[in-house]
């Protein structure tokens, strides 16, 4: 690329000397020179020639001197570097010029070898600044894209609560807080038919864009299979097969998928390597659901998955979460842990779904304190109100 240099000096012989000294660079289109005789002409040239990058200016000139020109250059929204030329020993003006933004200086009479070296050094600095500006612009573009990706990601998980205002059998609330702008956790819930609610929570390995993409694929596959009314274990088997068929290295997802019959409280589920959920029994008591239905999805094909079953009674709540909750770390590097989670849940059996989620998430974040969030935090609570059609337990 040709670099355009503006030379500002009222000496009539300087233009010829410059053209003679840099004739090879001018011939090879490495350098192009524009000339002005004072600061006013220089500003006009800069306005007309948008690609001027370097200004070589004398200090003492008529109409507008070099020091005033430097002030004007500092007001321009342009990437310009200036080299000032002054009489030998004129340290006061040189100091003032440097304070006003000059990159370097030369003294008269000009040593053209020194001028060539100084121009080269200044052009290298300009090149570095251009690269920095370009990198900054790219970084801003990446941040904008990540913001858009986060908006898209958040739009594909339910965010309106209550999600089913016309249904009185249950109360649902969920929250997802990504450790980065985008994350690998997700949750979802949907009615498979009039009386069966499907729900899922999952945690993709890794973070950032790869995890977010794998999350979107996993969620889509799971919901597609679920709406075909497959039992949970069969659903996870099919999704695992699809993920293993064309999976990026080291990507997998832990996943818990359940189906709640809102008429009877019957709960059928399959746990694919995910954290054990909890049942908060009405009136008190917390039970960890220890059934493990199979391993994480996306690692090995043709793996078996097994259904589990529980029953929710009216007033019971089902709590699911990702390890961003239990593995939240404080400044000492200590984990929040399952015991603390169980202790918090034990006092929430009478709360609604939002109260359960808010209390747990706030406690985990309070525990972490000033420590940075190391993993996505996601939690889902389903409080079962009952339909009046549940079987009545027989008294012994």
C-alpha positions as CSV (number, residue, x, y, z in Angstrom):
1,X,0.0,0.0,0.0
2,X,1.1,3.5,-0.7
3,X,1.6,5.7,2.4
4,X,0.7,9.4,1.9
5,X,2.8,11.9,3.8
6,X,2.0,15.6,4.2
7,X,5.0,17.9,4.4
8,X,4.3,21.3,5.9
9,X,7.2,23.9,5.5
10,X,7.5,27.4,4.0
11,X,11.0,26.7,2.6
12,X,10.6,26.5,-1.2
13,X,13.6,24.2,-1.7
14,X,12.4,21.4,0.6
15,X,9.9,19.9,-1.8
16,X,12.6,19.3,-4.4
17,X,14.9,17.8,-1.8
18,X,12.2,15.5,-0.5
19,X,11.3,14.3,-4.0
20,X,14.9,13.7,-4.8
21,X,15.7,11.8,-1.6
22,X,12.7,9.5,-1.8
23,X,12.5,9.2,-5.6
24,X,12.8,5.3,-5.4
25,X,9.9,5.0,-2.9
26,X,7.8,7.4,-4.9
27,X,8.5,5.5,-8.1
28,X,7.6,2.2,-6.5
29,X,4.4,3.7,-5.0
30,X,5.6,3.1,-1.5
31,X,5.4,6.7,-0.5
32,X,3.4,9.7,-1.8
33,X,4.1,13.3,-0.7
34,X,1.7,16.2,-0.4
35,X,3.1,19.7,0.3
36,X,1.7,22.7,2.2
37,X,3.4,26.0,3.2
38,X,1.7,26.7,6.5
39,X,-0.8,25.2,9.0
40,X,-3.9,26.6,7.1
41,X,-2.9,24.9,3.9
42,X,-2.1,21.8,5.8
43,X,-5.6,21.5,7.3
44,X,-7.1,22.1,3.8
45,X,-4.9,19.3,2.4
46,X,-5.9,16.9,5.2
47,X,-9.6,17.7,4.6
48,X,-9.2,16.9,0.9
49,X,-6.8,14.0,1.2
50,X,-8.5,11.5,3.5
51,X,-5.7,9.0,3.3
52,X,-2.9,11.2,4.7
53,X,-1.4,9.3,7.6
54,X,1.8,11.2,8.6
55,X,2.4,14.9,8.9
56,X,6.0,16.3,8.8
57,X,5.7,19.9,9.9
58,X,8.1,22.8,10.6
59,X,7.3,24.7,13.8
60,X,8.0,28.3,12.6
61,X,5.7,29.2,9.7
62,X,3.6,32.2,8.7
63,X,-0.2,32.4,9.1
64,X,-0.4,29.2,11.3
65,X,2.7,27.7,12.9
66,X,3.4,24.1,13.6
67,X,2.4,24.2,17.3
68,X,-1.0,25.6,16.5
69,X,-1.4,22.9,13.7
70,X,-0.7,20.2,16.3
71,X,-3.6,21.5,18.4
72,X,-5.9,21.4,15.4
73,X,-4.7,17.9,14.5
74,X,-5.5,16.6,18.0
75,X,-9.1,17.7,17.4
76,X,-9.5,15.6,14.3
77,X,-11.1,12.2,14.5
78,X,-8.3,10.8,12.3
79,X,-5.4,8.4,12.9
80,X,-2.5,10.8,12.2
81,X,1.0,10.9,13.5
82,X,3.1,14.1,13.4
83,X,6.9,14.6,13.2
84,X,8.0,18.2,14.0
85,X,11.1,20.0,12.6
86,X,12.7,22.8,14.6
87,X,16.0,24.6,14.9
88,X,18.7,22.9,16.8
89,X,18.6,23.7,20.5
90,X,15.0,24.9,20.4
91,X,14.0,22.7,23.3
92,X,11.1,24.7,24.6
93,X,9.2,24.5,21.3
94,X,10.1,20.8,20.9
95,X,8.9,20.0,24.4
96,X,5.6,21.9,23.7
97,X,5.2,20.0,20.4
98,X,5.7,16.6,22.1
99,X,3.1,17.6,24.8
100,X,0.7,18.5,22.0
101,X,0.9,15.0,20.5
102,X,3.9,15.0,18.2
103,X,5.3,11.5,17.8
104,X,8.9,12.5,17.2
105,X,11.1,15.4,16.2
106,X,14.0,16.4,13.9
107,X,16.3,19.4,14.0
108,X,17.5,21.6,11.2
109,X,19.5,21.3,9.1
110,X,17.6,18.1,8.3
111,X,19.7,14.9,8.1
112,X,17.9,13.0,5.4
113,X,19.2,9.7,6.6
114,X,17.8,10.5,10.0
115,X,14.5,11.7,8.4
116,X,14.2,8.3,6.5
117,X,14.7,6.4,9.7
118,X,12.2,8.6,11.7
119,X,9.6,8.2,8.9
120,X,10.0,4.4,8.9
121,X,9.7,4.3,12.7
122,X,6.6,6.5,12.7
123,X,5.0,4.4,9.9
124,X,5.6,1.2,11.9
125,X,3.8,2.9,14.9
126,X,0.9,3.8,12.6
127,X,0.8,0.2,11.4
128,X,0.6,-1.0,15.0
129,X,-2.2,1.5,15.8
130,X,-4.1,0.4,12.7
131,X,-3.9,-3.2,13.8
132,X,-5.0,-2.3,17.3
133,X,-8.0,-0.4,15.9
134,X,-8.8,-3.3,13.6
135,X,-8.5,-5.8,16.5
136,X,-10.7,-3.6,18.6
137,X,-13.4,-3.3,15.9
138,X,-13.3,-7.1,15.5
139,X,-13.7,-7.5,19.2
140,X,-16.6,-5.2,19.3
141,X,-18.2,-7.1,16.4
142,X,-17.7,-10.4,18.3
143,X,-19.3,-8.9,21.4
144,X,-22.3,-7.8,19.3
145,X,-22.6,-11.2,17.8
146,X,-22.4,-12.8,21.3
147,X,-25.1,-10.5,22.5
148,X,-27.3,-11.5,19.6
149,X,-26.5,-15.2,20.3
150,X,-27.4,-14.7,24.0
151,X,-30.8,-13.1,23.0
152,X,-31.5,-16.0,20.6
153,X,-30.5,-18.6,23.2
154,X,-32.7,-17.0,25.9
155,X,-35.6,-16.8,23.4
156,X,-35.6,-20.6,22.9
157,X,-36.2,-21.4,26.6
158,X,-39.5,-20.6,28.3
159,X,-39.3,-17.2,30.0
160,X,-43.0,-16.2,30.7
161,X,-44.3,-17.3,34.1
162,X,-46.8,-18.7,34.8
163,X,-46.4,-20.5,31.5
164,X,-49.9,-22.1,31.6
165,X,-52.2,-19.6,33.2
166,X,-55.3,-21.8,32.6
167,X,-53.8,-24.8,34.3
168,X,-54.4,-25.0,38.1
169,X,-52.7,-28.4,38.6
170,X,-49.2,-27.1,38.8
171,X,-46.9,-24.1,39.3
172,X,-43.6,-23.9,37.3
173,X,-40.7,-21.5,37.5
174,X,-37.1,-21.7,36.1
175,X,-34.0,-19.5,35.9
176,X,-30.9,-19.7,33.8
177,X,-27.8,-17.5,34.4
178,X,-24.9,-18.1,31.9
179,X,-21.3,-17.8,33.2
180,X,-20.4,-16.3,29.9
181,X,-22.5,-14.4,27.3
182,X,-23.8,-17.7,26.1
183,X,-23.9,-21.0,27.8
184,X,-24.6,-24.7,27.5
185,X,-27.4,-25.2,30.1
186,X,-31.0,-25.4,29.1
187,X,-34.4,-26.3,30.4
188,X,-37.8,-26.7,28.8
189,X,-41.3,-27.9,29.6
190,X,-44.3,-28.5,27.4
191,X,-47.6,-30.5,27.4
192,X,-47.3,-33.7,25.4
193,X,-51.1,-34.1,25.6
194,X,-53.9,-32.8,27.8
195,X,-52.7,-34.5,31.0
196,X,-49.0,-35.1,30.6
197,X,-46.3,-32.5,31.1
198,X,-42.9,-33.1,29.7
199,X,-39.9,-31.3,31.3
200,X,-36.2,-31.4,30.9
201,X,-33.0,-29.8,32.3
202,X,-29.6,-30.3,30.8
203,X,-26.0,-29.3,31.0
204,X,-23.7,-29.4,28.0
205,X,-19.9,-29.9,28.5
206,X,-17.8,-26.7,28.0
207,X,-18.9,-23.1,27.7
208,X,-19.2,-20.4,25.1
209,X,-20.4,-20.7,21.4
210,X,-19.6,-24.5,21.0
211,X,-21.6,-25.4,24.1
212,X,-24.5,-23.0,23.0
213,X,-24.7,-24.7,19.6
214,X,-24.6,-28.2,21.1
215,X,-27.3,-27.0,23.5
216,X,-29.6,-25.9,20.7
217,X,-29.2,-29.2,18.9
218,X,-29.8,-31.2,22.0
219,X,-32.9,-29.3,23.0
220,X,-34.4,-29.6,19.5
221,X,-33.8,-33.3,19.3
222,X,-35.1,-34.0,22.8
223,X,-38.3,-32.0,22.3
224,X,-38.9,-33.5,18.9
225,X,-38.7,-37.1,20.3
226,X,-40.7,-36.1,23.4
227,X,-43.6,-34.8,21.3
228,X,-43.7,-38.2,19.6
229,X,-44.8,-39.4,23.0
230,X,-41.9,-41.7,23.5
231,X,-41.2,-42.8,27.1
232,X,-38.3,-41.0,28.7
233,X,-35.7,-43.8,28.4
234,X,-36.6,-44.5,24.8
235,X,-36.5,-40.7,24.1
236,X,-33.0,-40.4,25.6
237,X,-31.8,-43.5,23.7
238,X,-32.9,-42.0,20.4
239,X,-31.4,-38.6,21.2
240,X,-28.1,-40.1,22.3
241,X,-28.0,-42.1,19.0
242,X,-28.5,-39.0,17.0
243,X,-25.9,-37.0,18.9
244,X,-23.3,-39.7,18.6
245,X,-23.8,-40.0,14.9
246,X,-22.3,-36.6,14.1
247,X,-20.7,-35.2,17.3
248,X,-17.8,-32.9,17.7
249,X,-15.0,-34.3,19.9
250,X,-15.5,-34.1,23.6
251,X,-19.0,-32.7,23.5
252,X,-21.7,-34.3,25.6
253,X,-24.7,-33.4,27.6
254,X,-26.1,-34.6,30.9
255,X,-29.9,-34.5,30.8
256,X,-32.9,-35.3,33.0
257,X,-36.2,-35.8,31.2
258,X,-39.5,-36.5,33.0
259,X,-43.2,-36.8,32.3
260,X,-45.6,-35.7,35.0
261,X,-49.2,-36.9,34.8
262,X,-51.1,-33.9,36.2
263,X,-54.2,-35.9,36.9
264,X,-52.6,-38.6,39.1
265,X,-49.2,-37.1,40.1
266,X,-47.4,-40.1,38.5
267,X,-43.9,-39.2,37.4
268,X,-41.9,-41.2,34.9
269,X,-38.4,-40.1,34.1
270,X,-34.9,-41.0,32.9
271,X,-31.7,-39.4,34.2
272,X,-28.9,-39.3,31.6
273,X,-25.9,-38.7,33.9
274,X,-27.4,-35.5,35.4
275,X,-27.4,-34.2,39.0
276,X,-30.0,-36.0,41.2
277,X,-33.1,-33.9,41.6
278,X,-35.1,-33.4,44.8
279,X,-38.7,-33.9,45.9
280,X,-39.9,-31.4,48.5
281,X,-42.7,-33.1,50.3
282,X,-45.7,-31.1,51.4
283,X,-45.5,-30.2,55.0
284,X,-41.7,-30.9,55.2
285,X,-39.1,-33.4,54.1
286,X,-36.7,-33.5,51.2
287,X,-35.9,-36.6,49.2
288,X,-33.1,-36.9,46.7
289,X,-34.2,-38.9,43.6
290,X,-31.3,-41.3,43.3
291,X,-32.4,-43.3,40.3
292,X,-29.8,-43.2,37.5
293,X,-31.2,-44.1,34.1
294,X,-28.0,-44.0,32.0
295,X,-24.9,-42.1,31.1
296,X,-24.5,-38.6,29.6
297,X,-25.6,-38.3,26.0
298,X,-23.3,-37.9,23.0
299,X,-20.4,-40.1,24.3
300,X,-21.1,-43.7,23.3
301,X,-23.8,-44.9,21.0
302,X,-26.2,-47.8,21.6
303,X,-26.1,-47.3,25.4
304,X,-29.1,-48.5,27.5
305,X,-31.4,-46.1,29.3
306,X,-33.8,-47.1,32.1
307,X,-37.0,-45.4,33.3
308,X,-37.6,-44.4,36.9
309,X,-40.8,-43.6,38.6
310,X,-42.1,-41.5,41.5
311,X,-45.4,-40.1,42.7
312,X,-46.0,-36.4,43.6
313,X,-48.8,-35.8,46.0
314,X,-50.7,-32.4,46.1
315,X,-48.3,-29.8,47.6
316,X,-45.1,-31.7,46.6
317,X,-42.5,-29.9,44.6
318,X,-39.9,-31.3,42.2
319,X,-36.6,-29.4,42.0
320,X,-34.0,-29.8,39.2
321,X,-30.7,-28.0,38.8
322,X,-27.3,-28.0,37.0
323,X,-24.0,-28.3,38.8
324,X,-23.5,-24.5,38.5
325,X,-25.5,-24.5,41.7
326,X,-23.7,-27.1,43.8
327,X,-20.3,-26.3,42.3
328,X,-20.6,-22.6,42.9
329,X,-17.3,-21.7,44.6
330,X,-16.4,-19.0,47.2
331,X,-13.2,-17.0,47.2
332,X,-11.5,-19.9,49.1
333,X,-12.4,-22.3,46.3
334,X,-14.9,-24.2,48.4
335,X,-18.0,-25.7,46.7
336,X,-21.6,-24.8,47.7
337,X,-22.3,-28.6,47.7
338,X,-25.3,-30.9,48.0
339,X,-25.6,-30.8,51.8
340,X,-26.1,-27.0,51.8
341,X,-28.6,-27.3,48.9
342,X,-30.6,-30.0,50.8
343,X,-30.6,-27.9,53.9
344,X,-32.0,-24.8,52.0
345,X,-34.6,-26.9,50.2
346,X,-35.8,-28.4,53.5
347,X,-37.2,-25.0,54.5
348,X,-38.9,-24.4,51.2
349,X,-41.6,-27.1,51.1
350,X,-44.4,-24.5,51.6
351,X,-43.0,-22.1,49.1
352,X,-44.2,-21.6,45.5
353,X,-42.0,-22.5,42.5
354,X,-40.5,-19.0,42.1
355,X,-39.8,-18.8,45.8
356,X,-37.9,-22.1,45.7
357,X,-35.8,-21.0,42.7
358,X,-35.1,-17.5,43.9
359,X,-34.1,-18.7,47.4
360,X,-31.7,-21.4,46.1
361,X,-30.1,-19.2,43.4
362,X,-29.7,-16.2,45.7
363,X,-28.1,-18.4,48.4
364,X,-25.6,-19.9,45.9
365,X,-24.6,-16.5,44.7
366,X,-24.4,-15.2,48.2
367,X,-22.1,-18.1,49.1
368,X,-19.9,-17.4,46.1
369,X,-19.5,-13.8,47.2
370,X,-16.9,-11.9,45.2
371,X,-15.7,-15.1,43.4
372,X,-16.4,-15.1,39.7
373,X,-19.2,-17.3,38.4
374,X,-17.4,-20.4,37.1
375,X,-20.3,-22.2,35.5
376,X,-23.8,-21.7,34.2
377,X,-26.5,-21.7,36.9
378,X,-29.8,-23.2,35.9
379,X,-32.7,-24.4,38.1
380,X,-36.3,-25.6,37.5
381,X,-39.1,-26.1,40.1
382,X,-42.5,-27.8,39.5
383,X,-45.0,-27.5,42.4
384,X,-47.8,-30.0,42.0
385,X,-51.2,-28.7,43.2
386,X,-53.2,-31.8,42.2
387,X,-56.3,-32.2,40.1
388,X,-58.6,-33.9,42.6
389,X,-58.3,-37.1,40.7
390,X,-55.3,-38.5,42.5
391,X,-55.7,-41.9,44.1
392,X,-56.3,-41.8,47.8
393,X,-53.7,-43.6,49.9
394,X,-55.2,-46.4,52.0
395,X,-54.7,-46.1,55.8
396,X,-53.2,-49.2,57.4
